[in-house]
Amino acid sequence: MKFNKWTVGLAAVGVVSLASAAKAEEKMSRLETALSSTTISGYVDTSIQWNPRTGNASGAPVSFQGPDKSDGFNLNVVQLSIAQPLDEAEWASGYKVDLWFGPDANALGSQSIGASAGDLAIRQAYVALRTPVGNGIDWKVGVFDTVIGYESVESGNNPNYTRSYGFTLEPTTHTGVLATYRLNDYVAFAGGVANTFGASINERAQGPNSSGATKSESYKTYMGSIALTAPDDWGWAAGSTLYAGVVNGFNNSAADNQTSYYVGATIATPVTGLKLGGSFDFVDLHNQPGNADSAWSAAAYASFQATEKLSFHGRGEYLNLEAGGDIELFALTGTVQYDLWANVISRLEVRWDRCMDAPGSKKIFGGKNVPVDEDGESVSPQDGDDWVGWGSTDPKKRDAFLVALQLIYKF
């Protein structure tokens, strides 16, 4: 082994031994090798949002939206990703960590059991492994994104700024073990076991459920999916994908067993730059009284890449929410994206939600923010300790509108 001249000089005067220096340089070499394959990336997600008309306490009931983002300037989330991807070795290993900072980190709800909510969360944190079985089985052990859904937890990977009703029905994050296997270039499978449906890290199925039954500490959530890709010889349809998946287990938030089914597709077209998509989500809450046991959503997507920088994206969707009191919602979303600056996603979005049916007044949008106590009852701000936050008055509108500018810098 070759030593640098400073090490040799120190060894000559007895300050260090060449044996210890050899071990130190060997450790440093392993560290440099590990660091050389480590990637650091992330993004800063911001938005400017306007909800036309007054009284917008009750807007579109979709994930990562709410009165705190209405009519103002928003930091949505900062993601910091540190990873060592799997290489081509048969027994490859690696890891990935996605850290979230900001309001969306709080909304993700992955804080571990007993931890207080805050603007810091772990989106993903898993050890990645490969076992040389067949074409190789890739494993994730830890916290990882769910296996179902057309849209991603990461907003910049989606065609639109706001999330869909289908995304809102789906789980987001699990703590468990996930295996993926690619049979060939056209067929891939995934299957896993997790603690629960919920995003909370290290969460356990607790119960009792809606029927009063409790769960054993070993009760788990199971998931599986299949992805099919059209081969290259399918002409203009080459690269189109069909995806299906299911997640079944205990949802502590709903205090019941839950099964979520998903089917989605992305279809290439003969028109250059035009892609179509569709998704269907169905949620079955077991043992719920009456008809409040299911919800389903369907969505259609269209994306057109007009130029290298300019693209247009549209989404139409429908939600039938029996589990929430027989509510029917319809929404249209249009997004224009123009990547003017390097590394920046910049897009303007307009969204319209329509309440087609709901209990009572059949109007669920609108309302005004009012001070409330811990029971959600309206109080005066002068009531001191009784005032714990803001709530909303009964909504009285059938329509909700949103105009937003989103800027995401990726690094």
DAGIVEN-V942726 format. One record per residue. D_LAST is the distance of its C-alpha to the last C-alpha in Angstrom with 1 decimal. Layout:
d_last = (D_LAST	D_LAST)
This chain:
d_last = (38.7	37.9	37.3	36.0	38.8	38.0	38.4	41.7	42.9	42.3	44.0	47.0	47.7	47.2	44.1	42.2	43.4	42.2	41.9	39.6	37.6	37.3	36.0	33.5	32.2	32.1	30.0	27.6	27.4	26.6	23.9	22.3	22.6	20.9	18.0	17.7	17.0	14.6	10.9	8.4	5.4	5.4	5.8	8.5	11.5	14.4	17.7	21.0	23.9	27.6	30.3	33.3	36.7	37.4	37.6	34.3	34.3	34.5	31.9	30.6	30.8	27.5	24.7	22.4	24.8	27.6	29.5	26.9	24.6	27.4	28.1	25.4	21.9	19.6	16.7	16.3	14.0	11.0	9.9	9.2	9.9	11.9	13.9	16.5	17.3	20.9	22.3	25.5	27.9	30.6	30.0	26.2	24.4	21.0	19.2	16.3	15.4	13.6	14.2	14.6	15.4	17.3	20.1	18.9	18.9	22.6	23.3	22.0	24.9	23.9	25.3	27.9	31.6	33.0	29.8	29.6	27.0	24.3	20.7	19.4	19.5	18.7	17.6	18.0	19.3	21.4	23.0	22.8	26.0	27.9	31.7	33.5	35.4	35.9	32.6	30.9	30.1	26.6	26.7	24.5	26.2	24.9	22.9	21.5	21.0	24.3	25.6	26.8	25.4	24.3	21.3	18.4	17.7	14.1	14.9	12.4	14.2	17.5	19.5	20.2	19.0	21.9	22.9	26.2	29.4	29.1	25.7	27.5	30.3	28.3	27.3	23.6	23.5	26.1	27.1	28.9	29.0	27.7	28.8	27.7	29.9	29.6	33.1	32.3	29.9	31.2	31.9	29.8	30.8	29.3	31.4	31.0	32.6	31.2	32.9	32.8	31.3	29.6	26.1	27.5	26.9	30.2	32.1	35.5	37.8	40.2	42.5	45.1	44.2	45.7	48.9	49.2	48.4	46.2	43.9	44.3	41.6	41.0	40.3	37.0	34.8	34.6	32.3	32.3	30.8	31.4	29.3	31.2	29.8	32.1	32.8	32.4	36.1	36.0	35.4	33.3	32.8	31.0	27.8	28.9	28.5	30.7	29.6	31.8	31.6	33.5	32.9	36.1	36.7	37.3	35.4	36.2	35.1	37.7	40.1	40.9	40.2	37.8	37.1	34.2	34.6	32.0	32.3	29.8	29.5	27.3	29.7	29.2	31.9	33.9	32.2	29.3	26.1	27.7	27.0	28.9	28.3	30.3	30.3	33.1	32.9	36.0	36.4	39.7	40.5	43.5	46.7	45.8	49.0	50.0	47.6	44.5	43.2	40.7	38.0	36.6	34.2	33.8	31.1	30.9	27.7	27.6	24.6	25.3	22.9	24.9	23.0	19.8	18.1	20.6	21.3	23.7	23.8	26.9	27.9	31.4	32.3	35.3	35.7	39.0	38.9	42.3	40.9	40.2	43.7	43.8	41.1	40.1	37.1	35.8	32.6	31.3	27.7	26.5	23.0	22.2	18.6	18.0	14.7	15.9	12.8	10.3	7.0	9.1	11.5	14.7	17.9	21.3	23.3	27.0	28.5	32.1	33.6	37.3	39.4	42.1	43.9	43.9	46.6	48.8	47.8	45.4	42.8	39.8	37.5	37.8	39.3	38.6	37.0	39.8	40.2	41.2	42.5	41.5	43.5	41.7	44.8	44.7	45.7	46.0	43.4	46.4	47.1	45.0	44.2	44.7	41.7	38.6	36.2	36.0	37.4	38.4	41.7	42.9	41.0	43.2	41.2	40.9	37.7	34.3	32.0	28.4	26.5	22.8	19.9	16.4	13.2	9.8	6.6	3.8	0.0)
